[in-house]
Amino acid sequence: MAQTLLERYRVFKRNTGMSDRVVSQNIGFSQTVISQWLNGKYTGNTVEVEKALTEFLNVQDDRIIFGKITVPFVATENAKMISAVIRRAQLDKNIALIIGDSGTGKTYGIENWVSKFQRSSILIRVNVTFNPKILISELHKVLGLGGHGSKNSMLTDCIKTLKDTDRVVIIDEADLLSVSSIEMMRALHDESGIGIVMLGLPEIAEAVRGSRGELARINTRIANFSRLKSLSIEDTASITSTLIPDSDAFAKVFYTLSKGNGRVLGNLLKNVVRVHKETNHEITITNKFIEKCFEMQHR
């Protein structure tokens, strides 16, 4: 006997423990609507609710069948460099700058470090909305201080909390920081004595130099300046082998197509594995097959 949508949904919830709230965020209907539908009390457009739930459950079924493909961490040369620079900044309590083009593994290396040293690492991810107050508010919040107050009061709180500790502040996408935000990090370092590591695109190096020398104070405090390189063919081979056994024969084509860019390589590798799974492994992985998958990314 075919399962009704209601039965199917209840089985899904029982097996996964997912709440109606999380489901509501996925399907675009409120938790109240889902609750009313479950109890047969919804008086709105039932067809649209059931259509959204069916689509949601189909995606979940496919995820179970095909799985979520994740590229495991590999200690590439860049990842090793990032770890070494962060450790030096932490031990010597200095300021370090790591730059690299998009796809060189900055975020990848940071996440690995923070996963191992959660208690001593403070990670701040910058975005285009950040100004000095948002930056210090984010740090204030991560430190468990609430994230509220004036810019100066929050900076003072952060300095007091971090002073004489061995914690290290890691700022990802630091190229998006303004001159005044970078200067604030310099003040935090000087007053608290902790290590600070800023990672970003090459533009951050120019920003720190300052076209008019306005950031000379922080430029002279940078004790370690490191530049990440494109992935080597050896790194590429190590990464591809995590998802494709005996992939040595394909390392060259993966390297050539990705041009040493880790993000492109990761997407290509996942596409190859995904398509291979979808065909029930009937298609043999070859250089030509990998090139076809690459065309899916770049048309």
VENKATA-V376737 format. One line per field, one symbol per residue. ss: DSSP state (H for helix, E for strand, C for the rest). psi: psi as a letter, one per 40 degrees, with the letter a starting at -180 (. if undefined). A space follows every 50 residues. Layout:
ss->???
psi->???
This chain:
ss->CCCCHHHHHHHHHHHHCCCHHHHHHHHCCCHHHHHHHHCCCCCCCHHHHH HHHHHHHHHHHHHHHHCCCCCCCCCCHHHHHHHHHHHHHHHHCCEEEEEC CCCCCHHHHHHHHHHHCCCCEEEEECCCCCCHHHHHHHHHHHCCCCCCCC HHHHHHHHHHHHCCCCCEEEEECHHHCCHHHHHHHHHHHHHHCCEEEEEE CCHHHHHHHCCCCCCHHHHCCEEEEEECCCCCHHHHHHHHCCCCCCHHHH HHHHHHHHCCCHHHHHHHHHHHHHHHHHCCCCCCCCHHHHHHHHHHHCC
psi->hihiddddddddddddehidddddddeeiiddddddddefeheagddddd dddddddddddddddeihhhhihhgidddddddddddddddefahihhii iheefdddddddddddfddehhhhhiaeehidddddddddddefedeiai ddddddddddddhfifihhhhifeeeiiddddddddddddddeiihhhia iddddddddhdeeefddddeehehhihiiiiiddddddddedehifedee dddddddefehdddddddddddddddddefedhhhidddddddddddg.
